[in-house]
Amino acid sequence: MLSEFAAPGGESRRPEGLRHKRSKALISEITGEVLYDRIQRQSLLVRVNSLCYEIFVPSGIATRLRQTPESERRNPITLYTIYYIDGAVGGGHLTPKLVGFLDPLDREFFQVFTTVPGVGFMKALKCLVRPLNEIALAIERGDAAFLEELPFVGKKTAERIVTELRGKMAKFALAPTEEPLAVERESAVELKAEAVQVLVQLEYSRSEAQRIVEEVFARHKNLKTTEDFLRKVFEQRQSAPGQS
């Protein structure tokens, strides 16, 4: 579900060179039609009337929605969202982005978690591979070693998380959450399904897309992302007879 977010403060503290500026009262909740056939690993599209919003979501949410049997897919869906501006300090593009959650408590945890210096939005989306109540409990106990085991969280960041958030996590530690927001690795089946979707978006027929996916994955066993897959397809096309 998508919801509007009212940030508790102005610009959050970030590593030098990055700026993630939250808005106080913009898009905090969105209810619309999720385009199930276009869900990516960490994003989805929600259509509201004539507008279509791209929402960044934790990979666990994207995976669960994408794996929902067609007969059980729900629409409309509400996402509880955080609106922020992503960009570089000192110039460059400033890009508005939305991060969404199916539960307002998950959004609240994410808002608090990303107040820690060095924990940006995209990093946080990838590192929450344990249930939120376990992460909150580790913070309350001062268990930096537990936090170090999360992806993209090193020793210094783990210590900083404990220092900044200890004493603020009781509510989340008591939450009856069972599934993590993020998944550490995408299965081969999920990766192939996403690769087929990408090729269909590039106007390949579904049967042709499925054939290409099977061929490429059979030749290259270590593909980890759709970007890796597309690079192999591009290289294959370039090396084909008649291609420059």
N, C-alpha and C positions, 0 to 999 in steps of 0.2 A: 504494500500500500504506500501511497505517497502523501506526505503531509507537509504543511508549511512550517518553517522553523524560525523561531525568534531567537537570534543569537544573544547570549548573555552579555556580550561585550562588543567592542569594536574590532579592530584588527588584532588577530591572534599573533603570538610570538612565533617566529619561524626562523630556520637557519638563514644566515646571510645569503642573499641572492634570490630568495623566494618570498613571495607574498601571497598569502591566502587570506583574503579579506571577507569576513562574513557580513551579510546584510542583516539589519535588525528586524525587518518586517517585510520580507518579500515572499517568495514561494515557499510555503511550509507544508503544504498538503496538496496532492494531486490525485484526483479520481478520474480514471479513464480506462480505455481499452488497451490492454497489454498486447503487443504484436508478438505472439508466442513464436512464430516462425522466424523472427529476427533477433532473438535473444542472443547476446554475445557472452563471453566468459564473465565480464564485469560490467555489463551495461544492458539496458533494454530500452525499448521505445514505448511510450504511452501516448495514445491518440486521444485528444480532448477536442471534440468538434472538428474544426478544420486545422488545428495545431497538433504537432507531434513533438513530444518532449523526449530528449535523450536523458536517461537517468543512470548514473553510475551506482552500482549496487555491489555488495559483497558477493564473491563468487558462489558462496553457498546458496544464496537466494536465487541467483541466476540459474544454477544447476537444478535446484528443486522445481522451479517454474518450468524450465525447459523439459524436464523429465515427467512432468504431469501428463497423464494420458489425455488424449484429446477430449474424451467424453467427460473428464473431470475438470477441465480448464474453466476458471472463473473469469468473468468480465461483467461489469467493470471492477477494477481493483483500486484500492486506495493505497498510496505510498506516502509515508511520512518523510519529508525531505529537509535537507539542509542546502541552502543556497549560498554559494561563495564565489569569489572572484579569484581565479588562478592566474598568476603572471609573474614576470621577473621584475625585481626592483631596478629602477633606472632605465626603463624603457621596454620595448618589445610588446607583444600582444598580451592584452588582459582578457581572459576568457571566462565568461560566466558559466558555472557548472552546478549541477544538482546531484546530490547523493541521496539515495532513497532506501527506506527500510519498511518492512511489513508490520513492524510493531513500534509504537511510539517510545517504549522503554529502550529498545535497541538504539533508536536515534538519540535518545538522551545520553546513553552511555557513550556513544560515538562522539557526541559534542564535548563531553567532559574529557574523554581520552585524548582528543586532538588538541586540547589546550596545552599539552606538554610540549615544550620546545623540542624540535626535531622529529615530532610525530605528525607528519602531514596527512592530508586526507587520503591520498592514493596509497601511501604506505600502510595506513591504518586499515584500509579495505582489504589488504593482502595479508596482514599479520594476525588477524583475529581468528585463528584456526582452532581455538579451544572455546568451549562454552563461556559466555560472558560471566556467569557466576563464578567459574573457576578462576578466570583472569582477575575479577574483582577481589576474590578471596586471597589470591596470591599477593595482590597489592596491599591489602589490609594487613597481611602477615609480614610484609616486608620481604617477600620471597623473590628477590631479583633473579635468582637462578632459574626459577620457573619461567619468568618473562623472557630471559635470554634465549630460551628454546623456541620462542615464536619467530617466524620468518621476519627478516629485516630489523630485528631488535637485537642490538649488540649490548655489551656489558654496560657501557656508559648510558645508553638510552634506557635500559632496564632500571638502572639506579635512579635516573632522573624521573621515570614514571612513578617509582615508589615515593620519592621525595615530594613530588608535586601532588600526588593523588591519594596518598595514604590518609585515612580518616574521612574520605569522601565516597567510599565505595560500598558502604554497608547495604544500601538499598539494592544495589546490583548483585551483591553477594547473596542476598536472600531470594533473588528472582529464580523461579523454577525453570530455567532454560536448560535444554538438553543438547540441542544441535548448535555447533559453532556457526558464526556468520560466514566465515570463509572456508574454502577447502584448499588444502595445500597443493594438490596436484589434480589435474584434469585427466580423467580416464581416456584411454584410446578411443572408446566408443563415443564419448562426448566430443572429443577433439575432431573426430571424423564427421560427426553430425554438424558441427559448427563450420567445418571446411566446406561441406556440401552447401550449406546455407550461403556462404560467401560467394561461391561460384554461381549459384542461382541468382544472386543479386547482380552478378556480372553478366547476366543474361545467357548463361549456359542452361541447357535443358537439365532437368533433374536427373535423368538417366545418364547423360553425358557427365554431369558433375560427379555422380556416384562412381562412374567408371574411372574418372581421373583420380579421385580420392583413393580408391582401392589400389590403383597402379602406383601412385606416388608413395603411399604408406607401405606398400609391399617392398619398394626399393629402398626406402629410408626409414629404418626402424626407430631412430632416435629423435623424431620430430616432437617438439614440446608445445609449440604454439601454432596458431593459424598463420602468423607471420612467417614462421619457418616453412610451413607448407606452401604458401604463396611464392616464396623465394624459389623453392624447388620447381614449382610449375613454371615460373618465369624462365628459369635457367633451361628447363626442358624445351620450352617454346623457342628460346634463342638458339639452341643447338640443333633444332630440327632443320632438315633440308629446306632451302628456300627462304630461311629467316636470316635477317642481317644481324 
